[in-house]
Amino acid sequence: MPLFEIRDLWVSYGKALILEGVSMEVETEELVAVIGPNGAGKTTLLRAISGVSELRGSIFFENEKIDHLSPVEVVKKGIIHCPERRRLFPDLSVEDNLKMGAYLRAKDKEGVLRDLKMMFNLFPILKERRSQDARTLSGGEQQMLAIARSLMSQPKFLMLDEPSLGLAVLVKKLIADAIKDIRKGGVTVLLVEQDAALAFDMADRVYVLEQGKVALRGLPKDLMNDSYIKEIYLGIV
């Protein structure tokens, strides 16, 4: 039984149908990537899992149906969504942003302090910046903070929405290496990413979402040999 499973998911915004019959699954400690063009429904997929969007279909986590839960209840299950474009608290310090990620476990003061140290080990630059307001950080540093804040919730299942968006190549590599370390630490990851090459490098399996539907799915090594993927997503003719 997979840790996480979606069966026949449909999501509409008004009269616009965004997701059409999407099904996927993620095994424990697996890193699964979802790639696709803008407007394919990738962010909507994560919002539906998070309990933010109305939906039809079924979502299971740890063999329990969760598609009826509120966003807070979803978080309490250990499902954490790190959103696109970071959405930090800009006027709070780096350290206070991290502590906000642990708001559901605020009484566990020792555990929170321990995890703060872990985040500073994972992203050393955040330790240097711990007293700075989040708005003063570079784009890459803000992305590191967004991921670290998500980890402060001690996720079982971490959803990352476009973590490399707008970042320089070297910073992308730092973020990718951190995500690999997170996965090695036992966190199951669902990664939404437009940079297909980056996604293929990290993922155990890949789903290709186009026009609200799963167009392709498979192992990265197999998809990278697909002529359509090569041309459209990897720029190889």
Summary of the structure (lengths in Angstrom):
residues: 237
radius of gyration: 17.5
end to end distance: 39.1
largest distance: 55.8
contacts: 764
relative contact order: 0.18
helix: 39%
strand: 26%
